[in-house]
Amino acid sequence: MVLLKNSRACEFGDFQTPDDLARRSLQVIKQLTIDPKSILEPTCGRGSFLLAAIAAFPTAQQSVGVEINKTHLEALQQQLIANGIDLSVQTLHADFFQMDWSEILSQLPEPILVIGNPPWVTNSMLGGLQSSNLPKKSNFQSLNGLDALTGKSNFDISEWMLLQHLEWFKQRTGIMAMLCKASVARKVLVYAWKHGYPTQSARIYKFDAMHYFRAAVDACLFVVEFGQHSFSKDCLVYDDLSDAQASHTLGYRNGVMIANIVVYDRWQHLHGSDEKCTWRSGIKHDCAKVMELEKRTDGYRNGNGITIALENIYIYPLFKSSDISNNRIVTCRKYLLVTQHLVGEDTAHIEYDAPITWRYLQDNADALAKRGSSIYQNRPPFSIFGVGDYTFRPWKVAISGFYKKVVFTAIRSVDDRPAVFDDTVYFLSCGSEDEAVFLTEILNSSIATEFLSSMIFWNDKRPITIDLLKRLNIAALATELGRENEYVACVQQIPEKRTKTSQKRRKISTSC
Ligand SMILES: C[S@@+](CC[C@H](N)C(=O)[O-])C[C@H]1O[C@@H](n2cnc3c(N)ncnc32)[C@H](O)[C@@H]1O
């Protein structure tokens, strides 16, 4: 929640649900044919959801509310007394992360309604607040490799809590109905579908979080029914809580979350990898002030305002995501110091190839050594990532990860120097203009656009990812468009991928 100033409220994601939203949510849930025998609100706050659920399902035999904030719980208890239902409702002052949930769950008759609005806060926000309101094991989705190293293991606390709810329903029947970010709902669904949790149905009802919480997020009421038969990997999406009809259905196909299964199913034969055309990300360097340069008459000016007459040998025209998005692709605003041709390549030879550049790097060695990400540890000094032979081919077909539309652009070299990109740009590298124009044309076809769009969640921060692009089999696309001959001619120009042995040979020869 972006507008919040109070740090305690932020720490506990403490934004109580307005009664009106809780009531509207219950109206939606009541329309589903469910008759809960028990109700559980795992972070109940002052109880708007718990009270609305008890009112909506008066035949439920047991109700439990758990909350960490004593004052909230006391307010709830007073409401229960005022409504004459205090004896039938158990209220527990406890920490979600310390609770023995199996003990609580074992006492609840089925079907169970687990309902509420868990805290909307991320572990990195909590880190900033030095809060311990966290699950003990924070890398809970076992992220590893580059994602874990680069800190992508940031997650929403509500996601962790919702994944706990999934555990509760492994052997039990019931329904989970939670307010959360739509992105959290999707992540939880992917997890449930991938790991075979007994989901019978799923629904996402969007609502206006700005209106109810003054929060600029894509939020929803997320409803999942669990049972031991008729499993489904589809989720109906309603554009509003009051909509009777779903606007579309998202689902899980071929191990991937699909944004629109009707469109995807039309083109799913295009789903597959294409060994000949490999998508790449631009260069990662994490030190823009030193590595990104502007051309001046007397040299290259860095982000610290210092101009130096660097040799041209390691300098390449740079197109950033914003350049690609705004079609500023003929001339470039910036240049990048590209210190390696391959990841891990020794950089010592720069001293002899380009002494001024070497001196410049030495002068800025502290800034480069301070780069936070551990991917730079135990690497040659001044290392970068996202480089290879493909970086230095003369044409590219590129798209920005921040694009809000599927549009690919052919990009030529600038002054005979191959264009390079930042790491939010994805591209295919090409040996010739013909190749680049052909690939751009077929990638911009309505078929490719439909196929890719069926898997894109446009409200994501970076809707277009390299994983998404890799799902399109470009050979199959060319065949679908009746352009397979051009495709064959095009891929014949692509050099064989460099093998590990040839890379090693090159490293030895460059360092000699
Ligand atoms: C977004 S508010 C929603 C409250 C309530 N569910 C509602 O719908 O109005 C989140 C609630 O979670 C509680 N909370 C945060 N961390 C908790 C924890 N570790 N254990 C239990 N409750 C917690 C907060 O105090 C707050 O009342």
The ligand as a Tripos MOL2 file, in Angstrom:
@<TRIPOS>MOLECULE
LIG
   27    29     1     0     0
SMALL
NO_CHARGES

@<TRIPOS>ATOM
      1 C1         -4.9570   -6.0050    5.9930 C.3       1 LIG1
      2 S1         -5.2970   -6.1300    7.7120 S.3       1 LIG1
      3 C2         -6.8080   -6.9640    7.6260 C.3       1 LIG1
      4 C3         -7.4830   -7.1920    8.9150 C.3       1 LIG1
      5 C4         -8.7430   -8.0060    8.7680 C.3       1 LIG1
      6 N1         -8.4460   -9.3150    8.2300 N.3       1 LIG1
      7 C5         -9.7490   -7.3140    7.8950 C.2       1 LIG1
      8 O1        -10.0590   -7.8680    6.8480 O.co2     1 LIG1
      9 O2        -10.1710   -6.2270    8.2370 O.co2     1 LIG1
     10 C6         -4.1080   -7.3500    8.1970 C.3       1 LIG1
     11 C7         -4.1980   -7.7870    9.6410 C.3       1 LIG1
     12 O3         -3.1860   -8.7470    9.8650 O.3       1 LIG1
     13 C8         -2.7030   -8.5930   11.1910 C.3       1 LIG1
     14 N2         -1.3930   -9.2440   11.2570 N.ar      1 LIG1
     15 C9         -0.2230   -8.8190   10.7100 C.ar      1 LIG1
     16 N3          0.7560   -9.6860   10.9960 N.ar      1 LIG1
     17 C10         0.1940  -10.6910   11.7160 C.ar      1 LIG1
     18 C11         0.7120  -11.8780   12.2790 C.ar      1 LIG1
     19 N4          1.9980  -12.1880   12.1990 N.pl3     1 LIG1
     20 N5         -0.1270  -12.6810   12.9430 N.ar      1 LIG1
     21 C12        -1.4510  -12.3690   13.0580 C.ar      1 LIG1
     22 N6         -1.9950  -11.2520   12.5480 N.ar      1 LIG1
     23 C13        -1.1750  -10.4260   11.8720 C.ar      1 LIG1
     24 C14        -2.6490   -7.0630   11.3330 C.3       1 LIG1
     25 O4         -2.5870   -6.6580   12.6760 O.3       1 LIG1
     26 C15        -3.9710   -6.6770   10.6540 C.3       1 LIG1
     27 O5         -5.0370   -6.6340   11.5510 O.3       1 LIG1
@<TRIPOS>BOND
     1     1     2 1
     2     2     3 1
     3     2    10 1
     4     3     4 1
     5     4     5 1
     6     5     6 1
     7     5     7 1
     8     7     8 2
     9     7     9 1
    10    10    11 1
    11    11    12 1
    12    11    26 1
    13    12    13 1
    14    13    14 1
    15    13    24 1
    16    14    15 ar
    17    14    23 ar
    18    15    16 ar
    19    16    17 ar
    20    17    18 ar
    21    17    23 ar
    22    18    19 1
    23    18    20 ar
    24    20    21 ar
    25    21    22 ar
    26    22    23 ar
    27    24    25 1
    28    24    26 1
    29    26    27 1
@<TRIPOS>SUBSTRUCTURE
     1 LIG1         1 GROUP 0 **** ****
